[in-house]
Amino acid sequence: MEAIKVKIKTASKKKYEILGNEIDFDLLENKIRNEIMREQFDRTVEAAKKAGLSKMTNKEINTIIKKVRKGA
């Protein structure tokens, strides 16, 4: 295994909950990937709220899914 040196801001270190001065790359990659997914999810939820889609019932959602699948 090789080691590399990376500079990181204190705020980012806190954001990704990095303790100490060393972290396994795979763990860092997972932390970053999870944060990106959380941010994307939050944006999706906000867009759904703005479009009025967050108030749809499961029945309405399933009806749309069935229509889309029939057209596929």
Residue frames relative to the residue before (quaternion, step in Angstrom):
aa qw qx qy qz dx dy dz
M 1.0000 0.0000 0.0000 0.0000 0.00 0.00 0.00
E 0.2699 -0.7613 0.5701 0.1502 3.54 -1.05 0.83
A 0.2786 -0.7345 0.5926 0.1783 3.53 -1.26 0.42
I 0.0698 -0.7642 0.6391 0.0523 3.53 -1.14 0.72
K 0.3815 -0.7021 0.5512 0.2402 3.54 -1.22 0.46
V 0.0366 -0.7932 0.6073 -0.0271 3.56 -0.86 1.04
K 0.2954 -0.7304 0.5853 0.1916 3.56 -0.98 0.84
I 0.0023 0.7958 -0.6039 0.0458 3.55 -0.96 0.93
K 0.4840 -0.6591 0.4919 0.2990 3.56 -1.00 0.84
T 0.6177 -0.5600 0.4090 0.3710 3.55 -1.16 0.64
A 0.6389 0.5358 -0.3274 0.4444 3.59 0.98 -0.83
S 0.6660 0.4874 -0.3027 0.4767 3.60 0.99 -0.80
K 0.6111 0.5491 -0.3426 0.4557 3.55 1.05 -0.75
K 0.6614 0.4823 -0.2943 0.4933 3.58 1.01 -0.82
K 0.6311 0.5617 -0.3251 0.4250 3.58 0.96 -0.93
Y 0.7672 0.3403 -0.1699 0.5165 3.57 0.94 -0.93
E 0.4055 -0.7550 0.4363 0.2743 3.55 1.34 0.24
I 0.2628 0.7560 -0.5408 0.2588 3.55 0.82 1.08
L 0.1468 -0.7899 0.5933 0.0505 3.53 -0.66 1.13
G 0.8001 0.2571 -0.1936 0.5062 3.57 -1.01 0.72
N 0.5954 -0.5925 0.4303 0.3305 3.53 -1.33 -0.30
E 0.7218 0.3471 -0.2434 0.5470 3.60 1.26 0.15
I 0.0584 0.7681 -0.6366 0.0354 3.53 -1.18 0.68
D 0.5059 -0.6283 0.4982 0.3180 3.55 -1.08 0.73
F 0.5507 -0.6486 0.4079 0.3312 3.59 -0.85 0.92
D 0.6435 0.5284 -0.3313 0.4438 3.60 0.92 -0.85
L 0.6478 0.5051 -0.3144 0.4758 3.58 1.02 -0.77
L 0.6417 0.5114 -0.3174 0.4754 3.59 0.98 -0.84
E 0.6409 0.5271 -0.3177 0.4589 3.56 0.94 -0.88
N 0.6615 0.4998 -0.3022 0.4705 3.60 0.94 -0.85
K 0.6372 0.5249 -0.3280 0.4592 3.58 0.97 -0.81
I 0.6719 0.4832 -0.2932 0.4786 3.58 0.91 -0.89
R 0.6483 0.5185 -0.3137 0.4609 3.58 0.91 -0.89
N 0.6610 0.5069 -0.3086 0.4592 3.61 0.92 -0.86
E 0.6465 0.5137 -0.3186 0.4655 3.57 1.00 -0.80
I 0.6365 0.5176 -0.3246 0.4707 3.59 0.98 -0.82
M 0.6523 0.5076 -0.3138 0.4673 3.60 0.96 -0.84
R 0.6353 0.5246 -0.3303 0.4606 3.60 0.98 -0.80
E 0.6618 0.5063 -0.3000 0.4644 3.56 0.94 -0.92
Q 0.6564 0.5001 -0.3085 0.4731 3.59 0.97 -0.84
F 0.6306 0.5287 -0.3280 0.4639 3.58 1.00 -0.80
D 0.6515 0.5178 -0.3107 0.4593 3.58 0.92 -0.91
R 0.6549 0.4991 -0.3102 0.4752 3.60 0.99 -0.82
T 0.6393 0.5250 -0.3209 0.4612 3.58 1.03 -0.77
V 0.6432 0.5111 -0.3150 0.4753 3.58 0.96 -0.86
E 0.6596 0.5065 -0.3073 0.4626 3.59 0.92 -0.87
A 0.6530 0.5029 -0.3137 0.4714 3.60 0.96 -0.83
A 0.6347 0.5253 -0.3256 0.4638 3.59 1.01 -0.78
K 0.6369 0.5214 -0.3225 0.4674 3.57 1.01 -0.80
K 0.6761 0.5024 -0.2943 0.4517 3.58 0.88 -0.94
A 0.7131 0.4350 -0.2450 0.4921 3.58 1.08 -0.77
G 0.5031 -0.6738 0.4098 0.3534 3.59 1.27 -0.08
L 0.4693 0.7048 -0.4221 0.3237 3.56 1.27 0.18
S 0.5818 0.6113 -0.3757 0.3829 3.58 1.17 -0.42
K 0.6620 0.4983 -0.3047 0.4697 3.58 1.26 -0.25
M 0.4347 0.7045 -0.4591 0.3226 3.59 1.27 0.06
T 0.4172 -0.6815 0.5390 0.2664 3.54 -1.13 0.68
N 0.6531 -0.4912 0.3891 0.4253 3.57 -1.27 0.25
K 0.6207 0.5504 -0.3412 0.4420 3.57 1.03 -0.76
E 0.6573 0.5021 -0.3055 0.4717 3.60 0.96 -0.86
I 0.6463 0.5175 -0.3130 0.4654 3.56 0.97 -0.85
N 0.6760 0.4956 -0.2937 0.4595 3.59 0.88 -0.93
T 0.6106 0.5448 -0.3475 0.4578 3.59 1.07 -0.69
I 0.6587 0.4959 -0.3035 0.4776 3.58 0.95 -0.88
I 0.6392 0.5284 -0.3272 0.4530 3.59 0.93 -0.85
K 0.6513 0.5149 -0.3138 0.4607 3.61 0.95 -0.88
K 0.6481 0.5191 -0.3174 0.4580 3.58 0.97 -0.84
V 0.6600 0.5037 -0.3029 0.4680 3.57 0.94 -0.91
R 0.6642 0.5082 -0.3080 0.4535 3.59 0.92 -0.88
K 0.6290 0.5302 -0.3398 0.4558 3.60 1.04 -0.71
G 0.7023 0.4707 -0.2557 0.4689 3.55 1.06 -0.77
A 0.5725 0.6232 -0.3735 0.3799 3.58 1.23 -0.31
